[in-house]
Amino acid sequence: MNAKSVTALSAVLITLATVTTAHASGAATNKVLISGPLILVFLGFCALVVVAQIIPVITTLYGMIKGVKKSKEEVRANVKAN
């Protein structure tokens, strides 16, 4: 075994030895729901912010795809004309 494979194997073993599982608590949702309406309004506002940030991403992605498609069509037209 060379030094690189020993180092990689050591890194993998150390990572696997230190990994622990995360246990989800069943009471976590219950605490949010009994906290009051202000917590739910805050969480709703956070969701609204996330959705408002996704809309420009979708329109930009649509424009990029449309631009790539248009440039490919122009290349095909140029090839046919020659």
Sequence and secondary structure as in RCSB ss.txt:
>XXXX:A:sequence
MNAKSVTALSAVLITLATVTTAHASGAATNKVLISGPLILVFLGFCALVVVAQIIPVITTLYGMIKGVKKSKEEV
RANVKAN
>XXXX:A:secstr
  HHHHHHHHHHHHHHHH       THHHHHHHTS HHHHHHHHHHHHHHHHHHHHHHHHHHHHHHHHHHHHHHH
HHHHHH 
